[in-house]
Amino acid sequence: MASIFDERKALHMTLQGLLEQRAALRRQYVDQDKQLGLDIKELLARIRELDEREGARQNADVEASAAEEMPTEVLEHLRSRKTHTRHDYAGVAEQVEAILREASAPLTLMDLCSELKKRHGVEFASPYIGIQKALKHLPQVKVDKDGRKLIFSLNR
């Protein structure tokens, strides 16, 4: 029994050591990432400064070559978020009701959102949340689940 306890204690100590090592590596990674970010920021500021002196003719060439060299995950990180759009959920609810009335079969969340976008140009950052807010104005809409998919139909 004592050997099991000693082995368990040894494994626990090994686990603690590995967790501490992992935390140290994460801190090191975060510090290096922050430093690289600052270096990139300084370089971009210097490039802008030079471009202002020389003119904008070379600016397009530098940005194009820099965009080609950057990995896609870095470019995705640099892209800005969508601007927040305020929706008239009562109006969207009327549009949803019209779409569901015209549909011959119940629609999934993605089908409903694609129809809203195609017909009325309404696009939500989060389709689930946007449709749920619109459905507050439509008590006659029935929501079912088919596995993980939400199915919307009108109560008839």
Biotite code that builds the C-alpha atoms (Angstrom):
import biotite.structure as struc

atoms = struc.array([
    struc.Atom([0.000, 0.000, 0.000], chain_id="A", res_id=1, res_name="MET", atom_name="CA", element="C"),
    struc.Atom([2.872, 2.364, 0.798], chain_id="A", res_id=2, res_name="ALA", atom_name="CA", element="C"),
    struc.Atom([4.406, 1.788, -2.646], chain_id="A", res_id=3, res_name="SER", atom_name="CA", element="C"),
    struc.Atom([1.143, 2.898, -4.339], chain_id="A", res_id=4, res_name="ILE", atom_name="CA", element="C"),
    struc.Atom([1.027, 6.031, -2.224], chain_id="A", res_id=5, res_name="PHE", atom_name="CA", element="C"),
    struc.Atom([4.688, 6.801, -2.976], chain_id="A", res_id=6, res_name="ASP", atom_name="CA", element="C"),
    struc.Atom([4.147, 6.233, -6.700], chain_id="A", res_id=7, res_name="GLU", atom_name="CA", element="C"),
    struc.Atom([1.047, 8.454, -6.648], chain_id="A", res_id=8, res_name="ARG", atom_name="CA", element="C"),
    struc.Atom([2.972, 11.170, -4.824], chain_id="A", res_id=9, res_name="LYS", atom_name="CA", element="C"),
    struc.Atom([5.818, 10.914, -7.337], chain_id="A", res_id=10, res_name="ALA", atom_name="CA", element="C"),
    struc.Atom([3.400, 11.150, -10.259], chain_id="A", res_id=11, res_name="LEU", atom_name="CA", element="C"),
    struc.Atom([1.737, 14.158, -8.641], chain_id="A", res_id=12, res_name="HIS", atom_name="CA", element="C"),
    struc.Atom([5.105, 15.882, -8.225], chain_id="A", res_id=13, res_name="MET", atom_name="CA", element="C"),
    struc.Atom([5.992, 15.125, -11.847], chain_id="A", res_id=14, res_name="THR", atom_name="CA", element="C"),
    struc.Atom([2.653, 16.562, -12.950], chain_id="A", res_id=15, res_name="LEU", atom_name="CA", element="C"),
    struc.Atom([3.259, 19.743, -10.947], chain_id="A", res_id=16, res_name="GLN", atom_name="CA", element="C"),
    struc.Atom([6.676, 20.123, -12.540], chain_id="A", res_id=17, res_name="GLY", atom_name="CA", element="C"),
    struc.Atom([5.272, 19.695, -16.034], chain_id="A", res_id=18, res_name="LEU", atom_name="CA", element="C"),
    struc.Atom([2.492, 22.195, -15.356], chain_id="A", res_id=19, res_name="LEU", atom_name="CA", element="C"),
    struc.Atom([4.999, 24.753, -14.089], chain_id="A", res_id=20, res_name="GLU", atom_name="CA", element="C"),
    struc.Atom([7.185, 24.190, -17.149], chain_id="A", res_id=21, res_name="GLN", atom_name="CA", element="C"),
    struc.Atom([4.155, 24.606, -19.415], chain_id="A", res_id=22, res_name="ARG", atom_name="CA", element="C"),
    struc.Atom([3.200, 27.887, -17.708], chain_id="A", res_id=23, res_name="ALA", atom_name="CA", element="C"),
    struc.Atom([6.761, 29.184, -18.094], chain_id="A", res_id=24, res_name="ALA", atom_name="CA", element="C"),
    struc.Atom([6.737, 28.327, -21.804], chain_id="A", res_id=25, res_name="LEU", atom_name="CA", element="C"),
    struc.Atom([3.426, 30.121, -22.262], chain_id="A", res_id=26, res_name="ARG", atom_name="CA", element="C"),
    struc.Atom([4.727, 33.239, -20.515], chain_id="A", res_id=27, res_name="ARG", atom_name="CA", element="C"),
    struc.Atom([7.826, 33.149, -22.705], chain_id="A", res_id=28, res_name="GLN", atom_name="CA", element="C"),
    struc.Atom([5.701, 32.771, -25.844], chain_id="A", res_id=29, res_name="TYR", atom_name="CA", element="C"),
    struc.Atom([3.438, 35.677, -24.862], chain_id="A", res_id=30, res_name="VAL", atom_name="CA", element="C"),
    struc.Atom([6.435, 37.896, -24.137], chain_id="A", res_id=31, res_name="ASP", atom_name="CA", element="C"),
    struc.Atom([8.054, 37.036, -27.471], chain_id="A", res_id=32, res_name="GLN", atom_name="CA", element="C"),
    struc.Atom([4.765, 37.602, -29.311], chain_id="A", res_id=33, res_name="ASP", atom_name="CA", element="C"),
    struc.Atom([4.342, 41.022, -27.690], chain_id="A", res_id=34, res_name="LYS", atom_name="CA", element="C"),
    struc.Atom([7.911, 41.963, -28.592], chain_id="A", res_id=35, res_name="GLN", atom_name="CA", element="C"),
    struc.Atom([7.425, 40.898, -32.207], chain_id="A", res_id=36, res_name="LEU", atom_name="CA", element="C"),
    struc.Atom([4.209, 42.905, -32.326], chain_id="A", res_id=37, res_name="GLY", atom_name="CA", element="C"),
    struc.Atom([6.041, 46.005, -31.104], chain_id="A", res_id=38, res_name="LEU", atom_name="CA", element="C"),
    struc.Atom([8.827, 45.445, -33.648], chain_id="A", res_id=39, res_name="ASP", atom_name="CA", element="C"),
    struc.Atom([6.293, 45.126, -36.467], chain_id="A", res_id=40, res_name="ILE", atom_name="CA", element="C"),
    struc.Atom([4.536, 48.281, -35.295], chain_id="A", res_id=41, res_name="LYS", atom_name="CA", element="C"),
    struc.Atom([7.826, 50.206, -35.288], chain_id="A", res_id=42, res_name="GLU", atom_name="CA", element="C"),
    struc.Atom([8.706, 48.974, -38.771], chain_id="A", res_id=43, res_name="LEU", atom_name="CA", element="C"),
    struc.Atom([5.306, 49.940, -40.143], chain_id="A", res_id=44, res_name="LEU", atom_name="CA", element="C"),
    struc.Atom([5.595, 53.386, -38.584], chain_id="A", res_id=45, res_name="ALA", atom_name="CA", element="C"),
    struc.Atom([9.050, 53.819, -40.132], chain_id="A", res_id=46, res_name="ARG", atom_name="CA", element="C"),
    struc.Atom([7.742, 52.683, -43.545], chain_id="A", res_id=47, res_name="ILE", atom_name="CA", element="C"),
    struc.Atom([4.886, 55.193, -43.331], chain_id="A", res_id=48, res_name="ARG", atom_name="CA", element="C"),
    struc.Atom([7.334, 57.919, -42.388], chain_id="A", res_id=49, res_name="GLU", atom_name="CA", element="C"),
    struc.Atom([9.525, 57.123, -45.403], chain_id="A", res_id=50, res_name="LEU", atom_name="CA", element="C"),
    struc.Atom([6.502, 56.954, -47.673], chain_id="A", res_id=51, res_name="ASP", atom_name="CA", element="C"),
    struc.Atom([5.389, 60.390, -46.548], chain_id="A", res_id=52, res_name="GLU", atom_name="CA", element="C"),
    struc.Atom([8.817, 61.741, -47.479], chain_id="A", res_id=53, res_name="ARG", atom_name="CA", element="C"),
    struc.Atom([9.124, 59.989, -50.836], chain_id="A", res_id=54, res_name="GLU", atom_name="CA", element="C"),
    struc.Atom([5.486, 60.017, -51.850], chain_id="A", res_id=55, res_name="GLY", atom_name="CA", element="C"),
    struc.Atom([2.845, 57.367, -52.154], chain_id="A", res_id=56, res_name="ALA", atom_name="CA", element="C"),
    struc.Atom([4.194, 55.797, -55.373], chain_id="A", res_id=57, res_name="ARG", atom_name="CA", element="C"),
    struc.Atom([6.180, 53.083, -53.566], chain_id="A", res_id=58, res_name="GLN", atom_name="CA", element="C"),
    struc.Atom([3.583, 52.515, -50.849], chain_id="A", res_id=59, res_name="ASN", atom_name="CA", element="C"),
    struc.Atom([1.483, 50.210, -53.013], chain_id="A", res_id=60, res_name="ALA", atom_name="CA", element="C"),
    struc.Atom([4.528, 48.101, -53.948], chain_id="A", res_id=61, res_name="ASP", atom_name="CA", element="C"),
    struc.Atom([5.656, 47.668, -50.328], chain_id="A", res_id=62, res_name="VAL", atom_name="CA", element="C"),
    struc.Atom([2.190, 46.723, -49.086], chain_id="A", res_id=63, res_name="GLU", atom_name="CA", element="C"),
    struc.Atom([1.663, 44.270, -51.941], chain_id="A", res_id=64, res_name="ALA", atom_name="CA", element="C"),
    struc.Atom([4.994, 42.536, -51.322], chain_id="A", res_id=65, res_name="SER", atom_name="CA", element="C"),
    struc.Atom([4.379, 42.502, -47.558], chain_id="A", res_id=66, res_name="ALA", atom_name="CA", element="C"),
    struc.Atom([0.938, 40.974, -48.053], chain_id="A", res_id=67, res_name="ALA", atom_name="CA", element="C"),
    struc.Atom([2.426, 38.230, -50.239], chain_id="A", res_id=68, res_name="GLU", atom_name="CA", element="C"),
    struc.Atom([5.031, 37.343, -47.602], chain_id="A", res_id=69, res_name="GLU", atom_name="CA", element="C"),
    struc.Atom([2.682, 37.243, -44.590], chain_id="A", res_id=70, res_name="MET", atom_name="CA", element="C"),
    struc.Atom([1.100, 33.925, -43.646], chain_id="A", res_id=71, res_name="PRO", atom_name="CA", element="C"),
    struc.Atom([-2.680, 33.788, -43.994], chain_id="A", res_id=72, res_name="THR", atom_name="CA", element="C"),
    struc.Atom([-3.256, 33.432, -40.249], chain_id="A", res_id=73, res_name="GLU", atom_name="CA", element="C"),
    struc.Atom([-1.438, 36.727, -39.651], chain_id="A", res_id=74, res_name="VAL", atom_name="CA", element="C"),
    struc.Atom([-3.499, 38.458, -42.325], chain_id="A", res_id=75, res_name="LEU", atom_name="CA", element="C"),
    struc.Atom([-6.725, 37.139, -40.807], chain_id="A", res_id=76, res_name="GLU", atom_name="CA", element="C"),
    struc.Atom([-5.649, 38.495, -37.420], chain_id="A", res_id=77, res_name="HIS", atom_name="CA", element="C"),
    struc.Atom([-4.929, 41.913, -38.900], chain_id="A", res_id=78, res_name="LEU", atom_name="CA", element="C"),
    struc.Atom([-8.294, 42.198, -40.647], chain_id="A", res_id=79, res_name="ARG", atom_name="CA", element="C"),
    struc.Atom([-10.712, 44.364, -38.813], chain_id="A", res_id=80, res_name="SER", atom_name="CA", element="C"),
    struc.Atom([-13.920, 43.081, -37.309], chain_id="A", res_id=81, res_name="ARG", atom_name="CA", element="C"),
    struc.Atom([-17.235, 43.746, -38.983], chain_id="A", res_id=82, res_name="LYS", atom_name="CA", element="C"),
    struc.Atom([-18.776, 47.007, -37.948], chain_id="A", res_id=83, res_name="THR", atom_name="CA", element="C"),
    struc.Atom([-21.720, 46.666, -35.637], chain_id="A", res_id=84, res_name="HIS", atom_name="CA", element="C"),
    struc.Atom([-25.005, 46.929, -37.508], chain_id="A", res_id=85, res_name="THR", atom_name="CA", element="C"),
    struc.Atom([-28.207, 47.827, -35.743], chain_id="A", res_id=86, res_name="ARG", atom_name="CA", element="C"),
    struc.Atom([-31.189, 45.887, -37.023], chain_id="A", res_id=87, res_name="HIS", atom_name="CA", element="C"),
    struc.Atom([-34.876, 46.683, -36.803], chain_id="A", res_id=88, res_name="ASP", atom_name="CA", element="C"),
    struc.Atom([-35.852, 43.295, -35.390], chain_id="A", res_id=89, res_name="TYR", atom_name="CA", element="C"),
    struc.Atom([-39.578, 43.974, -35.813], chain_id="A", res_id=90, res_name="ALA", atom_name="CA", element="C"),
    struc.Atom([-38.965, 44.613, -39.511], chain_id="A", res_id=91, res_name="GLY", atom_name="CA", element="C"),
    struc.Atom([-36.700, 41.576, -39.758], chain_id="A", res_id=92, res_name="VAL", atom_name="CA", element="C"),
    struc.Atom([-39.449, 39.548, -38.071], chain_id="A", res_id=93, res_name="ALA", atom_name="CA", element="C"),
    struc.Atom([-41.896, 40.565, -40.811], chain_id="A", res_id=94, res_name="GLU", atom_name="CA", element="C"),
    struc.Atom([-39.356, 39.542, -43.447], chain_id="A", res_id=95, res_name="GLN", atom_name="CA", element="C"),
    struc.Atom([-38.799, 36.188, -41.699], chain_id="A", res_id=96, res_name="VAL", atom_name="CA", element="C"),
    struc.Atom([-42.538, 35.593, -41.561], chain_id="A", res_id=97, res_name="GLU", atom_name="CA", element="C"),
    struc.Atom([-42.868, 36.332, -45.288], chain_id="A", res_id=98, res_name="ALA", atom_name="CA", element="C"),
    struc.Atom([-40.020, 33.955, -46.113], chain_id="A", res_id=99, res_name="ILE", atom_name="CA", element="C"),
    struc.Atom([-41.499, 31.183, -43.970], chain_id="A", res_id=100, res_name="LEU", atom_name="CA", element="C"),
    struc.Atom([-44.943, 31.726, -45.528], chain_id="A", res_id=101, res_name="ARG", atom_name="CA", element="C"),
    struc.Atom([-43.516, 31.365, -49.033], chain_id="A", res_id=102, res_name="GLU", atom_name="CA", element="C"),
    struc.Atom([-41.422, 28.316, -48.144], chain_id="A", res_id=103, res_name="ALA", atom_name="CA", element="C"),
    struc.Atom([-42.980, 24.986, -49.032], chain_id="A", res_id=104, res_name="SER", atom_name="CA", element="C"),
    struc.Atom([-41.085, 23.203, -46.244], chain_id="A", res_id=105, res_name="ALA", atom_name="CA", element="C"),
    struc.Atom([-39.598, 24.235, -42.892], chain_id="A", res_id=106, res_name="PRO", atom_name="CA", element="C"),
    struc.Atom([-36.266, 26.065, -43.176], chain_id="A", res_id=107, res_name="LEU", atom_name="CA", element="C"),
    struc.Atom([-33.016, 25.565, -41.277], chain_id="A", res_id=108, res_name="THR", atom_name="CA", element="C"),
    struc.Atom([-31.274, 28.493, -39.616], chain_id="A", res_id=109, res_name="LEU", atom_name="CA", element="C"),
    struc.Atom([-28.699, 28.742, -42.412], chain_id="A", res_id=110, res_name="MET", atom_name="CA", element="C"),
    struc.Atom([-31.362, 28.574, -45.136], chain_id="A", res_id=111, res_name="ASP", atom_name="CA", element="C"),
    struc.Atom([-33.390, 31.272, -43.406], chain_id="A", res_id=112, res_name="LEU", atom_name="CA", element="C"),
    struc.Atom([-30.357, 33.529, -42.983], chain_id="A", res_id=113, res_name="CYS", atom_name="CA", element="C"),
    struc.Atom([-29.247, 33.051, -46.591], chain_id="A", res_id=114, res_name="SER", atom_name="CA", element="C"),
    struc.Atom([-32.760, 33.971, -47.799], chain_id="A", res_id=115, res_name="GLU", atom_name="CA", element="C"),
    struc.Atom([-32.740, 37.080, -45.581], chain_id="A", res_id=116, res_name="LEU", atom_name="CA", element="C"),
    struc.Atom([-29.396, 38.110, -47.006], chain_id="A", res_id=117, res_name="LYS", atom_name="CA", element="C"),
    struc.Atom([-30.376, 37.386, -50.605], chain_id="A", res_id=118, res_name="LYS", atom_name="CA", element="C"),
    struc.Atom([-33.784, 39.106, -50.512], chain_id="A", res_id=119, res_name="ARG", atom_name="CA", element="C"),
    struc.Atom([-33.290, 41.952, -48.052], chain_id="A", res_id=120, res_name="HIS", atom_name="CA", element="C"),
    struc.Atom([-29.529, 42.281, -47.508], chain_id="A", res_id=121, res_name="GLY", atom_name="CA", element="C"),
    struc.Atom([-29.895, 41.476, -43.798], chain_id="A", res_id=122, res_name="VAL", atom_name="CA", element="C"),
    struc.Atom([-26.806, 39.800, -42.394], chain_id="A", res_id=123, res_name="GLU", atom_name="CA", element="C"),
    struc.Atom([-26.164, 39.039, -38.726], chain_id="A", res_id=124, res_name="PHE", atom_name="CA", element="C"),
    struc.Atom([-22.753, 38.722, -37.099], chain_id="A", res_id=125, res_name="ALA", atom_name="CA", element="C"),
    struc.Atom([-24.273, 35.815, -35.173], chain_id="A", res_id=126, res_name="SER", atom_name="CA", element="C"),
    struc.Atom([-27.168, 34.267, -37.104], chain_id="A", res_id=127, res_name="PRO", atom_name="CA", element="C"),
    struc.Atom([-28.540, 32.381, -34.096], chain_id="A", res_id=128, res_name="TYR", atom_name="CA", element="C"),
    struc.Atom([-28.717, 35.498, -31.904], chain_id="A", res_id=129, res_name="ILE", atom_name="CA", element="C"),
    struc.Atom([-30.107, 37.669, -34.692], chain_id="A", res_id=130, res_name="GLY", atom_name="CA", element="C"),
    struc.Atom([-32.899, 35.237, -35.530], chain_id="A", res_id=131, res_name="ILE", atom_name="CA", element="C"),
    struc.Atom([-33.718, 34.713, -31.849], chain_id="A", res_id=132, res_name="GLN", atom_name="CA", element="C"),
    struc.Atom([-34.125, 38.482, -31.383], chain_id="A", res_id=133, res_name="LYS", atom_name="CA", element="C"),
    struc.Atom([-36.381, 38.658, -34.436], chain_id="A", res_id=134, res_name="ALA", atom_name="CA", element="C"),
    struc.Atom([-38.441, 35.680, -33.239], chain_id="A", res_id=135, res_name="LEU", atom_name="CA", element="C"),
    struc.Atom([-39.368, 37.566, -30.072], chain_id="A", res_id=136, res_name="LYS", atom_name="CA", element="C"),
    struc.Atom([-41.725, 39.495, -32.354], chain_id="A", res_id=137, res_name="HIS", atom_name="CA", element="C"),
    struc.Atom([-43.134, 36.310, -33.940], chain_id="A", res_id=138, res_name="LEU", atom_name="CA", element="C"),
    struc.Atom([-44.936, 34.039, -31.468], chain_id="A", res_id=139, res_name="PRO", atom_name="CA", element="C"),
    struc.Atom([-46.455, 32.092, -34.378], chain_id="A", res_id=140, res_name="GLN", atom_name="CA", element="C"),
    struc.Atom([-43.072, 30.676, -35.489], chain_id="A", res_id=141, res_name="VAL", atom_name="CA", element="C"),
    struc.Atom([-42.399, 27.129, -34.372], chain_id="A", res_id=142, res_name="LYS", atom_name="CA", element="C"),
    struc.Atom([-38.785, 26.150, -33.674], chain_id="A", res_id=143, res_name="VAL", atom_name="CA", element="C"),
    struc.Atom([-37.820, 22.465, -33.762], chain_id="A", res_id=144, res_name="ASP", atom_name="CA", element="C"),
    struc.Atom([-34.496, 20.675, -33.649], chain_id="A", res_id=145, res_name="LYS", atom_name="CA", element="C"),
    struc.Atom([-33.297, 18.055, -36.087], chain_id="A", res_id=146, res_name="ASP", atom_name="CA", element="C"),
    struc.Atom([-30.123, 16.788, -34.463], chain_id="A", res_id=147, res_name="GLY", atom_name="CA", element="C"),
    struc.Atom([-28.054, 19.936, -34.040], chain_id="A", res_id=148, res_name="ARG", atom_name="CA", element="C"),
    struc.Atom([-29.962, 21.952, -36.651], chain_id="A", res_id=149, res_name="LYS", atom_name="CA", element="C"),
    struc.Atom([-32.752, 24.367, -35.829], chain_id="A", res_id=150, res_name="LEU", atom_name="CA", element="C"),
    struc.Atom([-35.818, 24.090, -38.052], chain_id="A", res_id=151, res_name="ILE", atom_name="CA", element="C"),
    struc.Atom([-38.217, 27.051, -38.397], chain_id="A", res_id=152, res_name="PHE", atom_name="CA", element="C"),
    struc.Atom([-41.828, 26.873, -39.577], chain_id="A", res_id=153, res_name="SER", atom_name="CA", element="C"),
    struc.Atom([-45.082, 28.767, -39.083], chain_id="A", res_id=154, res_name="LEU", atom_name="CA", element="C"),
    struc.Atom([-47.800, 27.327, -36.860], chain_id="A", res_id=155, res_name="ASN", atom_name="CA", element="C"),
    struc.Atom([-50.763, 26.723, -39.174], chain_id="A", res_id=156, res_name="ARG", atom_name="CA", element="C"),
])
